[in-house]
Amino acid sequence: MAQVPAAAVAASGLVGGYGVARWTRKRPLGGVALATAGALAACEWNRQAGPRAAAGLSVAYVAAFAGSHPLAKKVGAWPAVFAVAGGVAAASWAVTRWAENA
């Protein structure tokens, strides 16, 4: 069975968490989606690249969530969410690829 890359899980968590919160008008539900995807991604980061990389990427995931809020005031909500999701996905891809080749 093919695995979904951790980069896709993390990006989907950021986008999906915002989408769930927005469309249900229940921010805690969005938080559940965000946290669930973050936990799944962290487990995969740990498996692929080790605990230090998983910790660093988890910090980046939370920072992206937090950073999307002030960015949204400048560029709009969806563009901010997509921007930070892309940043986390790129960081995840780079770190896990580097770990595979090390």
Phi, psi and omega in degrees: 000131182287142177266147174277129181300144179302327178299319179290322179296314181296313180297319179295327178295319179292313180291313181294320178300315178294316181299315179299313180299318182290313187281333178268345186060027178232097184301324178300327177294321175297323177296324177295315179298315179299312182292320180297313179295321178298319179293318178297317179296318181298320177298318180290321177300318179297317180295319185277322190233355178099170186293325180293317178294319179298318178295315180296317179290328176293320176297318179297322179298312180293320178296324178295317177301311181295319182289339180292334182293306177293327178296324180298330178291337181265321187241353183105159187293304184296316177300323179294316180297315179295324180295312181289327177296318177296321178296316179293319179298317179296317179296317178299312180301313183296315183292316182289326177291320178298317181295323178295327184268354182281000000 
